[in-house]
Amino acid sequence: MEGSYNGKGLACMCADTVLRLGLGVMFLYSAWGKILDPGAFQTMVDNYRMLPAGVTAIFAATMSMAELLVGAMFIFSKWTREAAFATAVMLAMFIVALTQAQIRGLDISCGCFSEEEKEPHAILFALIRDLLLVVPTAWLLIKGQRRWIADFRRIWYTVRK
């Protein structure tokens, strides 16, 4: 077993676990709705008016699968930093799309989780949420630990010391 964690290391390990679970569950939940109704998600992508008509179906399917993969990577793999990098790329795309929609005054659902998000300021709230999600993503990108999320042996070894 590798060396034990001190208090700061244990706090980082706990933060790593909480952030990975939070982002992982969020992406799995987001992907699930898009996979169950790909046509509705493709329509939401079309509403942004950023991509040519022939590309939106491919983009929508790819984005759904990417979100599913990233969510699974956060929860079920050791590839924390890789998942965080993919999340950073997706967040950058989301922020660009939401910003242009806000600037252009598009009255659309953001397409993040469900169709029911179409409220008066849904795009602005989604933009703020995605900007806030940059913080935990950056933390995991920089400090994320390459370990299984439920590495109980390491936790037990640390607590015992």
Contact map, one row per residue, 1 for C-alpha under 8 A:
11100000000000000000000000000000000000000000000000000000000000000000000000000000000000000000000000000000000000000000000000000000000000000000000000000000010000000
11110000000000000000000000000000000000000000000000000000000000000000000000000000000000000000000000000000000000000000000000000000000000000000000000000000000000000
11111000000000000000000000000000000000000000000000000000000000000000000000000000000000000000000000000000000000000000000000000000000000000000000000000000000000000
01111100000000000000000000000000000000000000000000000000000000000000000000000000000000000000000000000000000000000000000000000000000000000000000000000000010011001
00111111110000000000000000000000000000000000000000000000000000000000000000000000000000000000000000000000000000000000000000000000000000000000000000000000000001000
00011111110000000000000000000000000000000000000000000000000000000000000000000000000000000000000000000000000000000000000000000000000000000000000000000000000001000
00001111111000000000000000000000000000000000000000000000000000000000000000000000000000000000000000000000000000000000000000000000000000000000000000000000000000000
00001111111100000000000000000000000000000000000000000000000000000000000000000000000000000000000000000000000000000000000000000000000000000000000000000000000000000
00001111111110000000000000000000000000000000000000000000000000000000000000000000000000000000000000000000000000000000000000000000000000000000000000000000000000000
00001111111111000000000000000000000000000000000000000000000000000000000000000000000000000000000000000000000000000000000000000000000000000000000000000000000001000
00000011111111100000000000000000000000000000000000000000000000000000000000000000000000000000000000000000000000000000000000000000000000000000000000000000000000000
00000001111111110000000000000000000000000000000000000000000000000000000000000000000000000000000000000000000000000000000000000000000000000000000000000000000000000
00000000111111111000000000000000000000000000000000000000000000000000000000000000000000000000000000000000000000000000000000000000000000000000000010000000000000000
00000000011111111100000000000000000000000000000000000000000000000000000000000000000000000000000000000000000000000000000000000000000000000000000000000000000000000
00000000001111111110000000000000000000000000000000000000000000000000000000000000000000000000000000000000000000000000000000000000000000000000000000000000000000000
00000000000111111111000000000000000000000000000000000000000000000000000000000000000000000000000000000000000000000000000000000000000000000001000110000000000000000
00000000000011111111100000000000000000000000000000000000000000000000000000000000000000000000000000000000000000000000000000000000000000000000000000001000000000000
00000000000001111111110000000000000000000000000000000000000000000000000000000000000000000000000000000000000000000000000000000000000000000000000000000000000000000
00000000000000111111111000000000000000000000000000000000000000000000000000000000000000000000000000000000000000000000000000000000000000010001000000000000000000000
00000000000000011111111100000000000000000000000000000000000000000000000001100001000000000000000000000000000000000000000000000000000000000001000000001000000000000
00000000000000001111111110000000000000000000000000000000000000000000000001100000000000000000000000000000000000000000000000000000000000000000000000000000000000000
00000000000000000111111111000000000000000000000000000000000000000000000000000000000000000000000000000000000000000000000000000000000000000000000000000000000000000
00000000000000000011111111100000000000000000000000000000000000000000001001000000000000000000000000000000000000000000000000000000000000000000000000000000000000000
00000000000000000001111111110000000000000000000000000000000000000000011111100000000000000000000000000000000000000000000000000000000000000000000000000000000000000
00000000000000000000111111111000000000000000000000000000000000000000001000100000000000000000000000000000000000000000000000000000000000000000000000000000000000000
00000000000000000000011111111100000000000000000000000000000000000000001000000000000000000000000000000000000000000000000000000000000000000000000000000000000000000
00000000000000000000001111111110000000000000000000000000000000000011011000000000000000000000000000000000000000000000000000000000000000000000000000000000000000000
00000000000000000000000111111111000000000000000000000000000000000011001100000000000000000000000000000000000000000000000000000000000000000000000000000000000000000
00000000000000000000000011111111100000000000000000000000000000000000000000000000000000000000000000000000000000001000000000000000000000000000000000000000000000000
00000000000000000000000001111111110000000000000000000000000000000010000000000000000000000000000000000000000000011100000000000000000000000000000000000000000000000
00000000000000000000000000111111111000000000000000000000000000011011000000000000000000000000000000000000000000001000000000000000000000000000000000000000000000000
00000000000000000000000000011111111100000000000000000000000000010001000000000000000000000000000000000000000000000000000000000000000000000000000000000000000000000
00000000000000000000000000001111111110000000000000000000000000000000000000000000000000000000000000000000000000001100000000000000000000000000000000000000000000000
00000000000000000000000000000111111111011000000000000000000000010000000000000000000000000000000000000000000000001100000000000000000000000000000000000000000000000
00000000000000000000000000000011111111000000000000000000000010011000000000000000000000000000000000000000000000000000000000000000000000000000000000000000000000000
00000000000000000000000000000001111111000000000000000000000000000000000000000000000000000000000000000000000000000000000000000000000000000000000000000000000000000
00000000000000000000000000000000111111111000000000000000000000000000000000000000000000000000000000000000000000000000000000000000000000000000000000000000000000000
00000000000000000000000000000000011111111100000000000000000110000000000000000000000000000000000000000000000000000000000000000000000000000000000000000000000000000
00000000000000000000000000000000000011111110000000000000000000000000000000000000000000000000000000000000000000000000000000000000000000000000000000000000000000000
00000000000000000000000000000000010011111111000000000000000000000000000000000000000000000000000000000000000000000010000000000000000000000000000000000000000000000
00000000000000000000000000000000010011111111100000000000000100000000000000000000000000000000000000000000000000100000000000000000000000000000000000000000000000000
00000000000000000000000000000000000001111111110000000001100100000000000000000000000000000000000000000000000000000000000000000000000000000000000000000000000000000
00000000000000000000000000000000000000111111111000000000000000000000000000000000000000000000000000000000000000000000000000000000000000000000000000000000000000000
00000000000000000000000000000000000000011111111100000000000000000000000000000000000000000000000000000000000111100000000000000000000000000000000000000000000000000
00000000000000000000000000000000000000001111111110000001000100000000000000000000000000000000000000000000000000100000000000000000000000000000000000000000000000000
00000000000000000000000000000000000000000111111111101001000000000000000000000000000000000000000000000000000000000000000000000000000000000000000000000000000000000
00000000000000000000000000000000000000000011111110000000000000000000000000000000000000000000000000000000000100000000000000000000000000000000000000000000000000000
00000000000000000000000000000000000000000001111111100000000000000000000000000000000000000000000010001000010100000000000000000000000000000000000000000000000000000
00000000000000000000000000000000000000000000111111110000000000000000000000000000000000000000000000000000000000000000000000000000000000000000000000000000000000000
00000000000000000000000000000000000000000000010111110000000000000000000000000000000000000000000010000000000000000000000000000000000000000000000000000000000000000
00000000000000000000000000000000000000000000010111111011000000000000000000000000000000000000000000000000000000000000000000000000000000000000000000000000000000000
00000000000000000000000000000000000000000000000011111111000000000000000000000000000000000000000000000000000000000000000000000000000000000000000000000000000000000
00000000000000000000000000000000000000000000010000111111100000000000000000000000000000000000000000000000000000000000000000000000000000000000000000000000000000000
00000000000000000000000000000000000000000000000000011111110000000000000000000000000000000000000000000000000000000000000000000000000000000000000000000000000000000
00000000000000000000000000000000000000000000000000111111111000000000000000000000000000000000000000000000000000000000000000000000000000000000000000000000000000000
00000000000000000000000000000000000000000100110000111111111100000000000000000000000000000000000000000000000000000000000000000000000000000000000000000000000000000
00000000000000000000000000000000000000000100000000001111111110000000000000000000000000000000000000000000000000000000000000000000000000000000000000000000000000000
00000000000000000000000000000000000000000000000000000111111111000000000000000000000000000000000000000000000000000000000000000000000000000000000000000000000000000
00000000000000000000000000000000000000000000000000000011111111100000000000000000000000000000000000000000000000000000000000000000000000000000000000000000000000000
00000000000000000000000000000000000001001100100000000001111111110000000000000000000000000000000000000000000000000000000000000000000000000000000000000000000000000
00000000000000000000000000000000001001000000000000000000111111111000000000000000000000000000000000000000000000000000000000000000000000000000000000000000000000000
00000000000000000000000000000000000000000000000000000000011111111100000000000000000000000000000000000000000000000000000000000000000000000000000000000000000000000
00000000000000000000000000000000000000000000000000000000001111111110000000000000000000000000000000000000000000000000000000000000000000000000000000000000000000000
00000000000000000000000000000011011000000000000000000000000111111111000000000000000000000000000000000000000000000000000000000000000000000000000000000000000000000
00000000000000000000000000000010001000000000000000000000000011111111100000000000000000000000000000000000000000000000000000000000000000000000000000000000000000000
00000000000000000000000000000000000000000000000000000000000001111111110000000000000000000000000000000000000000000000000000000000000000000000000000000000000000000
00000000000000000000000000110110000000000000000000000000000000111111111000000000000000000000000000000000000000000000000000000000000000000000000000000000000000000
00000000000000000000000000110011000000000000000000000000000000011111111100000000000000000000000000000000000000000000000000000000000000000000000000000000000000000
00000000000000000000000000000000000000000000000000000000000000001111111110000000000000000000000000000000000000000000000000000000000000000000000000000000000000000
00000000000000000000000100100000000000000000000000000000000000000111111111000000001001100000000000000000000000000000000000000000000000000000000000000000000000000
00000000000000000000001111110000000000000000000000000000000000000011111111100000001000000000000000000000000000000000000000000000000000000000000000000000000000000
00000000000000000000000100010000000000000000000000000000000000000001111111111000000000000000000000000000000000000000000000000000000000000000000000000000000000000
00000000000000000000000100000000000000000000000000000000000000000000111111111111001000000000000000000000000000000000000000000000000000000000000000000000000000000
00000000000000000001101100000000000000000000000000000000000000000000011111111111001000000000000000000000000000000000000000000000000000000000000000000000000000000
00000000000000000001100110000000000000000000000000000000000000000000001111111000000000000000000000000000000000000000000000000000000000000000000000001000000000000
00000000000000000000000000000000000000000000000000000000000000000000000111111100000000000000000000000000000000000000000000000000000000000000000000011000000000000
00000000000000000000000000000000000000000000000000000000000000000000000111111111000000000000000000000000000000000000000000000000000000000000000000111000000000000
00000000000000000000000000000000000000000000000000000000000000000000000011011111000000000000000000000000000000000000000000000000000000000000000011111000000000000
00000000000000000000000000000000000000000000000000000000000000000000000011001111111000000000000000000000000000000000000000000000000000000000000001100000000000000
00000000000000000001000000000000000000000000000000000000000000000000000011001111111100000000000000000000000000000000000000000000000000000001100111100000000000000
00000000000000000000000000000000000000000000000000000000000000000000000000000011111110000000000000000000000000000000000000000000000000000001110111000000000000000
00000000000000000000000000000000000000000000000000000000000000000000000000000011111111000000000000000000000000000000000000000000000000000000100000000000000000000
00000000000000000000000000000000000000000000000000000000000000000000011011000011111111100000000000000000000000000000000000000000000000000000000000000000000000000
00000000000000000000000000000000000000000000000000000000000000000000000000000001111111110000000000000000000000000000000000000000000000001101100000000000000000000
00000000000000000000000000000000000000000000000000000000000000000000000000000000111111111000000000000000000000000000000000000000000000001000100000000000000000000
00000000000000000000000000000000000000000000000000000000000000000000010000000000011111111100000000000000000000000000000000000000000000000000000000000000000000000
00000000000000000000000000000000000000000000000000000000000000000000010000000000001111111110000000000000000000000000000000000000000000001000000000000000000000000
00000000000000000000000000000000000000000000000000000000000000000000000000000000000111111111000000000000000000000000000000000000000001001100000000000000000000000
00000000000000000000000000000000000000000000000000000000000000000000000000000000000011111111100000000000000000000000000000000000000000000000000000000000000000000
00000000000000000000000000000000000000000000000000000000000000000000000000000000000001111111110000000000000000000000000000000000000000000000000000000000000000000
00000000000000000000000000000000000000000000000000000000000000000000000000000000000000111111111000000000000000000000000000000000011011000000000000000000000000000
00000000000000000000000000000000000000000000000000000000000000000000000000000000000000011111111100000000000000000000000000000000000000000000000000000000000000000
00000000000000000000000000000000000000000000000000000000000000000000000000000000000000001111111110000000000000000000000000000000000000000000000000000000000000000
00000000000000000000000000000000000000000000000000000000000000000000000000000000000000000111111111000000000000000000000000000010010000000000000000000000000000000
00000000000000000000000000000000000000000000000000000000000000000000000000000000000000000011111111100000000000000000000000000010011000000000000000000000000000000
00000000000000000000000000000000000000000000000000000000000000000000000000000000000000000001111111110000000000000000000000000000000000000000000000000000000000000
00000000000000000000000000000000000000000000000101000000000000000000000000000000000000000000111111111000000000000000000000000000000000000000000000000000000000000
00000000000000000000000000000000000000000000000000000000000000000000000000000000000000000000011111111100000001000000000000110110000000000000000000000000000000000
00000000000000000000000000000000000000000000000000000000000000000000000000000000000000000000001111111110000000000000000000000010000000000000000000000000000000000
00000000000000000000000000000000000000000000000000000000000000000000000000000000000000000000000111111111000000000000000000000000000000000000000000000000000000000
00000000000000000000000000000000000000000000000100000000000000000000000000000000000000000000000011111111110000000000000000100000000000000000000000000000000000000
00000000000000000000000000000000000000000000000000000000000000000000000000000000000000000000000001111111110000000000000000110000000000000000000000000000000000000
00000000000000000000000000000000000000000000000000000000000000000000000000000000000000000000000000111111110000000000000000000000000000000000000000000000000000000
00000000000000000000000000000000000000000000000000000000000000000000000000000000000000000000000000011111110000000000000000000000000000000000000000000000000000000
00000000000000000000000000000000000000000000000000000000000000000000000000000000000000000000000000001111111000000000000000000000000000000000000000000000000000000
00000000000000000000000000000000000000000000000100000000000000000000000000000000000000000000000000001111111100000000000000000000000000000000000000000000000000000
00000000000000000000000000000000000000000000000000000000000000000000000000000000000000000000000000000000111110000000010100000000000000000000000000000000000000000
00000000000000000000000000000000000000000001001100000000000000000000000000000000000000000000000000000000011111000000010000100000000000000000000000000000000000000
00000000000000000000000000000000000000000001000000000000000000000000000000000000000000000000000000000000001111100011111001100000000000000000000000000000000000000
00000000000000000000000000000000000000000001000000000000000000000000000000000000000000000000000001000000000111110000110001100100000000000000000000000000000000000
00000000000000000000000000000000000000001001100000000000000000000000000000000000000000000000000000000000000011111110100000000000000000000000000000000000000000000
00000000000000000000000000000100000000000000000000000000000000000000000000000000000000000000000000000000000001111100000000000100000000000000000000000000000000000
00000000000000000000000000001110110000000000000000000000000000000000000000000000000000000000000000000000000000111110100000000000000000000000000000000000000000000
00000000000000000000000000000100110000000000000000000000000000000000000000000000000000000000000000000000000000111111100000000000000000000000000000000000000000000
00000000000000000000000000000000000000010000000000000000000000000000000000000000000000000000000000000000000010101111110000000000000000000000000000000000000000000
00000000000000000000000000000000000000000000000000000000000000000000000000000000000000000000000000000000000010000111111000000000000000000000000000000000000000000
00000000000000000000000000000000000000000000000000000000000000000000000000000000000000000000000000000000000011101111111001000000000000000000000000000000000000000
00000000000000000000000000000000000000000000000000000000000000000000000000000000000000000000000000000000001111000011111101000000000000000000000000000000000000000
00000000000000000000000000000000000000000000000000000000000000000000000000000000000000000000000000000000000010000001111111000000000000000000000000000000000000000
00000000000000000000000000000000000000000000000000000000000000000000000000000000000000000000000000000000001000000000011111000000000000000000000000000000000000000
00000000000000000000000000000000000000000000000000000000000000000000000000000000000000000000000000000000000000000000001111111000000000000000000000000000000000000
00000000000000000000000000000000000000000000000000000000000000000000000000000000000000000000000000000000000011000000111111111100000000000000000000000000000000000
00000000000000000000000000000000000000000000000000000000000000000000000000000000000000000000000001001100000111000000000011111110000000000000000000000000000000000
00000000000000000000000000000000000000000000000000000000000000000000000000000000000000000000000001000100000000000000000011111111000000000000000000000000000000000
00000000000000000000000000000000000000000000000000000000000000000000000000000000000000000000000000000000000000000000000011111111100000000000000000000000000000000
00000000000000000000000000000000000000000000000000000000000000000000000000000000000000000000000001000000000001010000000001111111110000000000000000000000000000000
00000000000000000000000000000000000000000000000000000000000000000000000000000000000000000000011001100000000000000000000000111111111000000000000000000000000000000
00000000000000000000000000000000000000000000000000000000000000000000000000000000000000000000000000000000000000000000000000011111111100000000000000000000000000000
00000000000000000000000000000000000000000000000000000000000000000000000000000000000000000000000000000000000000000000000000001111111110000000000000000000000000000
00000000000000000000000000000000000000000000000000000000000000000000000000000000000000000010011000000000000000000000000000000111111111000000000000000000000000000
00000000000000000000000000000000000000000000000000000000000000000000000000000000000000000010001000000000000000000000000000000011111111100000000000000000000000000
00000000000000000000000000000000000000000000000000000000000000000000000000000000000000000000000000000000000000000000000000000001111111110000000000000000000000000
00000000000000000000000000000000000000000000000000000000000000000000000000000000000000000010000000000000000000000000000000000000111111111000000000000000000000000
00000000000000000000000000000000000000000000000000000000000000000000000000000000000000010010000000000000000000000000000000000000011111111100000000000000000000000
00000000000000000000000000000000000000000000000000000000000000000000000000000000000000000000000000000000000000000000000000000000001111111110000000000000000000000
00000000000000000010000000000000000000000000000000000000000000000000000000000000000000000000000000000000000000000000000000000000000111111111000000000000000000000
00000000000000000000000000000000000000000000000000000000000000000000000000000000000110110000000000000000000000000000000000000000000011111111100000000000000000000
00000000000000000000000000000000000000000000000000000000000000000000000000000000000100010000000000000000000000000000000000000000000001111111110000000000000000000
00000000000000000000000000000000000000000000000000000000000000000000000000000000000000000000000000000000000000000000000000000000000000111111111100000000000000000
00000000000000010011000000000000000000000000000000000000000000000000000000000001100100000000000000000000000000000000000000000000000000011111111110000000000000000
00000000000000000000000000000000000000000000000000000000000000000000000000000001110110000000000000000000000000000000000000000000000000001111111100000000000000000
00000000000000000000000000000000000000000000000000000000000000000000000000000000100000000000000000000000000000000000000000000000000000000111111100000000000000000
00000000000000000000000000000000000000000000000000000000000000000000000000000000000000000000000000000000000000000000000000000000000000000011111110000000000000000
00000000000000010000000000000000000000000000000000000000000000000000000000000001100000000000000000000000000000000000000000000000000000000011111111000000000000000
00000000000010010000000000000000000000000000000000000000000000000000000000000101100000000000000000000000000000000000000000000000000000000001001111100000000000000
00000000000000000000000000000000000000000000000000000000000000000000000000000111100000000000000000000000000000000000000000000000000000000000000111110000000000000
00000000000000000000000000000000000000000000000000000000000000000000000000001111000000000000000000000000000000000000000000000000000000000000000011111010000000000
00000000000000000000000000000000000000000000000000000000000000000000000000011100000000000000000000000000000000000000000000000000000000000000000001111110000000000
00000000000000001001000000000000000000000000000000000000000000000000000000111100000000000000000000000000000000000000000000000000000000000000000000111110000000000
00000000000000000000000000000000000000000000000000000000000000000000000000000000000000000000000000000000000000000000000000000000000000000000000000011111000000000
00000000000000000000000000000000000000000000000000000000000000000000000000000000000000000000000000000000000000000000000000000000000000000000000000111111111000000
00000000000000000000000000000000000000000000000000000000000000000000000000000000000000000000000000000000000000000000000000000000000000000000000000000111111100000
00000000000000000000000000000000000000000000000000000000000000000000000000000000000000000000000000000000000000000000000000000000000000000000000000000011111110000
10010000000000000000000000000000000000000000000000000000000000000000000000000000000000000000000000000000000000000000000000000000000000000000000000000011111111000
00000000000000000000000000000000000000000000000000000000000000000000000000000000000000000000000000000000000000000000000000000000000000000000000000000011111111100
00000000000000000000000000000000000000000000000000000000000000000000000000000000000000000000000000000000000000000000000000000000000000000000000000000001111111110
00010000000000000000000000000000000000000000000000000000000000000000000000000000000000000000000000000000000000000000000000000000000000000000000000000000111111111
00011100010000000000000000000000000000000000000000000000000000000000000000000000000000000000000000000000000000000000000000000000000000000000000000000000011111111
00000000000000000000000000000000000000000000000000000000000000000000000000000000000000000000000000000000000000000000000000000000000000000000000000000000001111111
00000000000000000000000000000000000000000000000000000000000000000000000000000000000000000000000000000000000000000000000000000000000000000000000000000000000111111
00010000000000000000000000000000000000000000000000000000000000000000000000000000000000000000000000000000000000000000000000000000000000000000000000000000000011111
